[in-house]
């Protein structure tokens, strides 16, 4: 009898995660979320505005603490970590790509990417070496010396992706990465994410766009703070 291989190691695990915001009445943004993301997956978390997907991203990325439940990143329990420890965990384990590019206009592509490694410490020469590798990986080596205002929207987003990849994180999280781009440029960014995934990067994309979600291997649908659908990756 053939035994199916076990899924790879989970790089992200949420166990009964609740997020409630104070108010009158309180707002329950996440209502008992249970999710695992395994090494090598390409996942879309999809839902309409107000569904809780942005809150889920913030909790998954340790940018906000859950009200209840447990979050593990690459096997590390975050519940007892201090803010300083969480910052260190983010710098070592996580990479972020946002709808806005958040690039510094006065700095080159290379320096924008290298500065994303500041919290990891180390010498500038090493940070620039890792940044150059990431820039080459996203196909921007010929633009390394250019500044953001000299780049197209797609090139700016590729720079942001390179910045997220430079630290070789366990997980890259992208929040509406095509939201500010025209359809052709957005398609090229999706192609890049799929290429990075084929090279072994674990990626979670937050989106309201079902066409973007359809390009991912796994789709998790959230509504009213609850997961209502999950098409897991077949191992």
C-alpha angles and dihedrals in degrees: 000000000000114000117210113238117254115254116260123266114296110247091185129032130174117188119192091329116186126183119189127175120211118248144110096301103014117241116235103208098169122027112194105321119194114184139147125195114194131209111278098020126136105208135180121202105200134184143127125271110293094023094117099253095124091049088049090053091050092050093044090050093048089241087124129025119235118245089227138355134050134287121195124188115195088339095310117125108227098190096093097036122117120233089259091052091049091052089052091048091051092050092050103036111023138060124191133205118184135192088248110058097222094206123158109243095210095056134073125248089257094052093045089055095042092051089060086071097054094105090055091062122212132119123315091239091059093046090051091048092054090044092053091051091051092048090052090048092059093044099253103114090118090057099045093113096045125100123234094257088060092056134083119241091259092051090050090053090048087053090052090050091050089052090053092049099044095086091050093237126196089235137021117204119197120193111204091324093180097040096104096040135088116252097261094048091044090054090053090052090051089050089052093050090050091049091050089049091053087053089057106269116143108225135184117190121197111207146149090205113099091197089060090046091051089060091061125086094231130031126200115189120204129189130169090357094304132102107243099172140019126178101191125209112264109237 
